[in-house]
Amino acid sequence: MRTIGRLALAVLAAALIPTATASAAPPAKGEAEPLVIGHRGASGYRPEHTLAAYRLAAEQGADFIEPDLVSTRDGVLVARHENEIGGTTDVADHPEFAARRTTKVIDGASLTGWFTEDFTLAELKTLRAKERIPDLRPANTAYDGQFEIPTLQEVLDLRKRLSKELRRPLGVYPETKHPTYFREIGLPLEEPLVKLLTRNGLNRKNAPVFVQSFETGNLRALDRVLKVPLVQLLAAKTGRPVGDPRTYAELATPAGLADVATYADGVGPSKDYIVPRKTDGSSGTPTSFVDDAHDAGLLVHPYTFRRENTFLPLELRSSSDPAGIGDLAAEIRQFLGLGIDGFFTDNPDIGRRTVDGA
């Protein structure tokens, strides 16, 4: 069993609550105020996985910032949502890299584009980030071309600086992306992640760190070498974690959650595990997932809360415009009422105000 229980995690969570924005809202399950996690930074306002997005998330009141981790050809961990970078950088505008466009099979899916593992860090540093979903977030395109791809070390350095500047602890919530794939091509993610956390004094109990993955074997391996809390992510219910015969839906059952609790400290489900959507897009009846996870001793950090209509349930949309801004605060309030322990959001400012009851 994991030795980091929900009570210890509540102490960690409580230590991360900004004193300047103390909440009047009741804490989850009576333990601690729910955590606001800047999903890829404040990606609702800046191109995702950039130092600018992480900084803004912290300034808006996020308790944690989330870097997704992939590897370069020379084994450096960098922050990208995927190892395919055609949609999040200007690599297509670099003729010197045109020949590196290729097709690969990643976790069973065929993808065509440019991949971080085919670039050295020095080469990636010549690229600049761009908005991933410009049709939904046209204002973010004003920042295209301004920001580099950060390394994990640069994110950790920023976290340390911001904790001092903001005079409050800021946590980091890295995710290993496609760890089996990267290990198979000779660029494992786990060893450099553990090394960097240890070197930065963050591989210890009560460090402001969570480590997450969609894979189960990856987390079981990390459980043997990391002292920080681990979080099992849950993707589409019919999908299966790489190397695991079970579906994510089976992991979400009471028996599955009890097994998760033997190597992890929390679960990160997509929102529909907690509040499913009806066929017309409106909210369905909440499930027992949060209570089931808590009964197994697991924290619950669902993803992803976004303000655009296309991501919201029908009853909270402001119009038929997919890019229109709906009532994200109302959706967050519903989930807080169901007892979640934290949540990933592209809009940390809205998340912070909602948790604080403003």
C-alpha positions as CSV (number, residue, x, y, z in Angstrom):
1,M,0.0,0.0,0.0
2,R,1.1,3.6,-0.6
3,T,2.3,5.2,2.7
4,I,1.1,8.6,1.7
5,G,-2.6,8.7,2.8
6,R,-5.3,11.3,2.1
7,L,-4.7,12.9,5.5
8,A,-1.0,13.5,4.7
9,L,-2.0,14.9,1.3
10,A,-4.5,17.1,3.0
11,V,-1.6,18.6,5.0
12,L,0.3,19.2,1.8
13,A,-2.8,20.7,0.2
14,A,-3.4,23.0,3.1
15,A,0.2,24.3,3.0
16,L,-0.4,25.3,-0.6
17,I,-3.4,27.4,0.0
18,P,-2.7,31.1,-0.6
19,T,-3.2,32.9,2.6
20,A,-4.2,36.1,0.8
21,T,-7.1,34.2,-0.8
22,A,-8.3,32.0,2.0
23,S,-11.6,30.3,1.0
24,A,-14.9,30.6,2.8
25,A,-16.0,27.5,0.9
26,P,-16.1,24.2,2.8
27,P,-13.0,22.0,2.2
28,A,-13.4,18.7,0.3
29,K,-14.6,16.0,2.7
30,G,-13.8,18.3,5.6
31,E,-10.0,17.9,5.0
32,A,-8.6,20.6,2.9
33,E,-9.5,23.3,0.4
34,P,-9.6,21.9,-3.2
35,L,-6.5,22.6,-5.2
36,V,-6.6,24.7,-8.4
37,I,-4.2,23.2,-10.9
38,G,-3.1,25.3,-13.9
39,H,-3.7,22.9,-16.8
40,R,-0.7,23.3,-19.0
41,G,-0.4,26.6,-17.3
42,A,-3.0,29.3,-17.8
43,S,-3.6,27.8,-21.3
44,G,-6.9,29.6,-21.7
45,Y,-4.9,32.8,-22.0
46,R,-1.4,31.9,-23.3
47,P,0.0,29.2,-25.6
48,E,0.1,26.1,-23.5
49,H,3.3,24.7,-21.8
50,T,5.2,27.9,-22.0
51,L,6.9,29.7,-19.1
52,A,4.5,32.6,-19.7
53,A,1.5,30.3,-19.3
54,Y,2.9,28.8,-16.1
55,R,3.7,32.2,-14.7
56,L,0.2,33.6,-15.4
57,A,-1.4,30.5,-13.8
58,A,0.5,31.1,-10.6
59,E,-0.3,34.8,-10.7
60,Q,-4.0,34.0,-11.1
61,G,-3.9,31.8,-8.0
62,A,-3.1,28.3,-9.1
63,D,-1.8,26.1,-6.4
64,F,0.0,23.8,-8.9
65,I,1.3,24.2,-12.5
66,E,1.2,21.1,-14.8
67,P,4.0,20.3,-17.3
68,D,3.4,17.4,-19.6
69,L,6.8,15.7,-20.2
70,V,8.3,14.3,-23.4
71,S,11.9,13.7,-24.3
72,T,14.3,15.2,-26.8
73,R,16.7,13.1,-28.9
74,D,19.5,13.9,-26.4
75,G,17.4,12.7,-23.4
76,V,16.2,16.1,-22.0
77,L,12.7,16.3,-20.6
78,V,10.7,19.2,-22.1
79,A,7.1,20.4,-21.6
80,R,4.8,19.6,-24.5
81,H,1.4,18.0,-24.4
82,E,2.4,15.6,-27.1
83,N,5.7,14.6,-28.6
84,E,4.2,15.6,-32.0
85,I,4.7,19.3,-32.1
86,G,3.3,20.4,-35.4
87,G,0.2,21.9,-33.8
88,T,1.9,23.7,-30.9
89,T,5.1,25.2,-32.5
90,D,6.1,26.9,-35.7
91,V,8.2,23.9,-36.8
92,A,6.4,23.8,-40.1
93,D,7.8,27.3,-40.9
94,H,11.4,26.0,-40.5
95,P,12.6,24.7,-43.9
96,E,15.6,23.2,-42.3
97,F,13.4,20.7,-40.5
98,A,11.0,19.9,-43.4
99,A,12.6,16.5,-44.0
100,R,11.9,15.4,-40.4
101,R,8.1,15.3,-40.9
102,T,7.2,11.7,-40.6
103,T,4.5,9.2,-39.6
104,K,4.8,7.2,-36.4
105,V,2.6,4.9,-34.4
106,I,2.3,6.2,-30.8
107,D,0.4,3.9,-28.4
108,G,-1.3,2.3,-31.3
109,A,-2.3,5.5,-33.1
110,S,-0.8,6.6,-36.3
111,L,0.4,10.3,-36.3
112,T,2.0,12.4,-38.9
113,G,4.1,15.4,-38.0
114,W,7.3,16.4,-36.2
115,F,8.3,14.6,-33.0
116,T,10.4,15.9,-30.1
117,E,12.5,12.7,-30.1
118,D,13.9,13.6,-33.5
119,F,15.3,16.9,-32.3
120,T,18.1,17.8,-29.9
121,L,17.3,20.4,-27.2
122,A,19.3,23.0,-29.1
123,E,17.2,22.4,-32.2
124,L,13.9,22.6,-30.3
125,K,15.1,25.9,-28.7
126,T,15.0,27.5,-32.2
127,L,11.3,26.8,-32.4
128,R,8.5,29.0,-30.9
129,A,5.2,28.0,-29.4
130,K,1.8,28.8,-30.9
131,E,-1.8,28.5,-29.8
132,R,-3.0,24.9,-30.3
133,I,-6.7,25.8,-30.8
134,P,-6.8,29.2,-32.5
135,D,-10.4,28.9,-33.7
136,L,-11.5,28.7,-30.1
137,R,-8.9,31.1,-28.6
138,P,-8.1,33.7,-31.3
139,A,-6.8,36.2,-28.7
140,N,-4.1,33.7,-27.7
141,T,-2.6,33.9,-31.3
142,A,-1.2,37.4,-30.4
143,Y,1.4,35.5,-28.4
144,D,2.4,33.1,-31.3
145,G,6.1,33.1,-31.9
146,Q,7.1,34.7,-28.6
147,F,7.9,31.7,-26.3
148,E,10.4,28.9,-26.3
149,I,9.7,25.2,-25.4
150,P,10.8,25.0,-21.8
151,T,12.7,22.2,-20.2
152,L,11.5,20.6,-17.0
153,Q,14.4,22.1,-15.2
154,E,13.4,25.6,-16.4
155,V,9.8,24.9,-15.1
156,L,11.2,23.8,-11.7
157,D,13.4,27.0,-11.6
158,L,10.3,29.1,-12.4
159,R,8.3,27.3,-9.7
160,K,11.0,28.2,-7.2
161,R,11.2,31.8,-8.2
162,L,7.4,32.3,-8.2
163,S,7.1,30.8,-4.8
164,K,9.4,33.5,-3.6
165,E,7.9,36.3,-5.6
166,L,4.3,35.4,-4.6
167,R,5.3,34.5,-1.0
168,R,3.4,31.3,-1.1
169,P,4.3,27.7,-2.0
170,L,3.7,26.8,-5.7
171,G,3.4,23.1,-6.6
172,V,4.4,21.3,-9.8
173,Y,2.3,18.4,-11.2
174,P,4.2,16.7,-14.0
175,E,2.8,14.1,-16.3
176,T,4.8,11.4,-18.1
177,K,3.5,11.2,-21.7
178,H,3.7,7.9,-23.5
179,P,6.3,6.5,-21.1
180,T,6.2,3.0,-22.6
181,Y,6.8,4.4,-26.1
182,F,9.7,6.5,-25.0
183,R,11.3,3.6,-23.1
184,E,11.0,1.4,-26.1
185,I,13.0,3.9,-28.3
186,G,15.7,4.2,-25.7
187,L,14.6,7.5,-24.1
188,P,12.9,6.6,-20.8
189,L,11.1,9.4,-19.0
190,E,11.2,8.0,-15.5
191,E,14.9,8.1,-14.7
192,P,15.5,11.7,-15.7
193,L,12.3,12.8,-13.9
194,V,13.4,11.1,-10.7
195,K,16.9,12.6,-11.1
196,L,15.6,16.1,-11.6
197,L,13.1,16.0,-8.7
198,T,15.8,14.6,-6.4
199,R,18.4,17.2,-7.5
200,N,15.9,20.0,-6.9
201,G,15.0,18.7,-3.4
202,L,11.5,17.7,-4.4
203,N,11.7,13.9,-4.1
204,R,10.5,13.9,-0.5
205,K,7.4,13.6,1.5
206,N,5.3,16.7,1.7
207,A,7.1,18.2,-1.3
208,P,4.7,20.3,-3.4
209,V,4.6,17.7,-6.2
210,F,2.2,15.2,-7.7
211,V,3.3,12.9,-10.6
212,Q,0.6,11.6,-12.9
213,S,0.3,9.2,-15.8
214,F,-2.3,7.4,-17.9
215,E,-0.2,4.2,-17.7
216,T,-0.4,1.9,-14.7
217,G,3.0,0.1,-15.1
218,N,4.7,3.5,-15.2
219,L,3.2,4.5,-11.9
220,R,4.0,1.2,-10.3
221,A,7.6,1.7,-11.3
222,L,7.7,5.3,-10.0
223,D,6.1,4.1,-6.7
224,R,9.3,2.3,-5.9
225,V,11.6,5.4,-6.3
226,L,9.5,8.5,-5.6
227,K,8.3,9.7,-2.3
228,V,5.8,12.1,-3.7
229,P,2.1,11.4,-4.3
230,L,1.2,9.6,-7.6
231,V,-2.0,10.1,-9.5
232,Q,-3.6,7.6,-11.9
233,L,-5.2,9.4,-14.9
234,L,-8.3,7.9,-16.4
235,A,-9.0,8.4,-20.1
236,A,-12.0,7.3,-22.2
237,K,-13.8,4.5,-20.5
238,T,-13.4,2.1,-23.4
239,G,-9.7,2.8,-23.7
240,R,-7.0,0.7,-22.0
241,P,-3.7,1.8,-20.3
242,V,-0.7,0.7,-22.4
243,G,0.4,-2.7,-21.1
244,D,-2.7,-3.3,-19.0
245,P,-5.6,-5.6,-20.1
246,R,-8.2,-3.6,-18.2
247,T,-10.2,-0.7,-19.5
248,Y,-10.2,2.6,-17.8
249,A,-13.9,1.9,-16.9
250,E,-12.7,-1.2,-15.0
251,L,-10.1,0.9,-13.2
252,A,-12.9,3.2,-12.1
253,T,-14.9,0.5,-10.3
254,P,-14.6,0.1,-6.5
255,A,-12.4,-3.0,-7.1
256,G,-10.3,-1.1,-9.7
257,L,-9.9,1.9,-7.4
258,A,-8.8,-0.4,-4.6
259,D,-6.0,-1.7,-6.8
260,V,-5.0,1.8,-7.9
261,A,-4.6,2.7,-4.2
262,T,-1.9,0.0,-3.9
263,Y,0.5,2.2,-6.0
264,A,-1.1,5.7,-6.3
265,D,-2.5,8.3,-4.0
266,G,-5.1,9.9,-6.3
267,V,-7.0,9.6,-9.5
268,G,-7.4,12.1,-12.3
269,P,-10.6,11.2,-14.2
270,S,-12.1,13.0,-17.1
271,K,-15.1,15.0,-15.9
272,D,-17.6,12.5,-17.3
273,Y,-16.7,9.9,-14.8
274,I,-18.3,12.2,-12.2
275,V,-21.0,14.0,-14.1
276,P,-21.8,12.3,-17.4
277,R,-23.3,14.1,-20.4
278,K,-26.6,13.3,-21.9
279,T,-26.9,12.8,-25.7
280,D,-28.0,16.5,-26.1
281,G,-24.8,17.7,-24.2
282,S,-26.5,18.6,-21.0
283,S,-25.4,17.3,-17.6
284,G,-26.5,13.9,-16.5
285,T,-27.0,12.5,-13.0
286,P,-23.8,12.5,-10.9
287,T,-22.2,9.2,-10.3
288,S,-20.8,7.7,-7.1
289,F,-17.2,7.9,-8.4
290,V,-16.0,10.6,-6.0
291,D,-17.3,8.6,-3.0
292,D,-15.9,5.4,-4.4
293,A,-12.5,6.9,-4.8
294,H,-12.5,8.4,-1.3
295,D,-13.6,5.1,0.1
296,A,-10.4,3.6,-1.5
297,G,-8.4,6.3,0.1
298,L,-7.7,8.2,-3.1
299,L,-7.8,11.9,-3.8
300,V,-9.9,13.0,-6.9
301,H,-8.6,15.6,-9.3
302,P,-10.8,15.7,-12.4
303,Y,-9.9,17.3,-15.8
304,T,-10.4,19.6,-17.7
305,F,-12.4,22.7,-16.8
306,R,-12.5,25.3,-19.6
307,R,-14.7,28.4,-20.1
308,E,-15.5,28.0,-23.8
309,N,-19.0,26.8,-24.7
310,T,-17.8,23.8,-26.6
311,F,-16.3,22.4,-23.4
312,L,-19.3,23.1,-21.1
313,P,-22.5,21.3,-20.6
314,L,-25.4,22.5,-22.7
315,E,-27.2,24.3,-19.8
316,L,-24.1,26.4,-19.0
317,R,-23.3,27.6,-22.6
318,S,-23.9,31.3,-23.4
319,S,-24.8,30.7,-27.0
320,S,-24.4,28.3,-29.9
321,D,-20.9,29.8,-30.7
322,P,-18.4,27.1,-29.7
323,A,-15.8,29.8,-28.9
324,G,-18.3,31.8,-26.7
325,I,-17.6,32.1,-23.0
326,G,-20.0,30.2,-20.8
327,D,-20.5,29.8,-17.1
328,L,-17.5,27.8,-16.1
329,A,-17.8,28.9,-12.4
330,A,-21.2,27.1,-12.2
331,E,-19.7,23.9,-13.5
332,I,-16.8,24.1,-11.0
333,R,-19.3,24.8,-8.2
334,Q,-21.2,21.6,-9.0
335,F,-18.0,19.5,-8.9
336,L,-16.9,21.1,-5.6
337,G,-20.2,20.2,-4.2
338,L,-19.6,16.6,-5.1
339,G,-16.5,16.6,-3.0
340,I,-13.6,16.7,-5.4
341,D,-10.1,17.4,-3.9
342,G,-8.8,19.6,-6.7
343,F,-9.3,20.2,-10.5
344,F,-7.4,20.9,-13.6
345,T,-8.4,24.1,-15.4
346,D,-7.2,26.2,-18.3
347,N,-8.6,29.2,-16.5
348,P,-7.0,29.4,-13.0
349,D,-8.4,32.8,-12.3
350,I,-12.0,31.5,-12.5
351,G,-11.0,28.4,-10.6
352,R,-9.4,30.5,-7.8
353,R,-12.4,32.8,-7.5
354,T,-14.8,29.9,-7.4
355,V,-13.0,28.0,-4.8
356,D,-12.7,31.2,-2.7
357,G,-16.4,31.8,-3.0
358,A,-15.9,35.1,-4.8
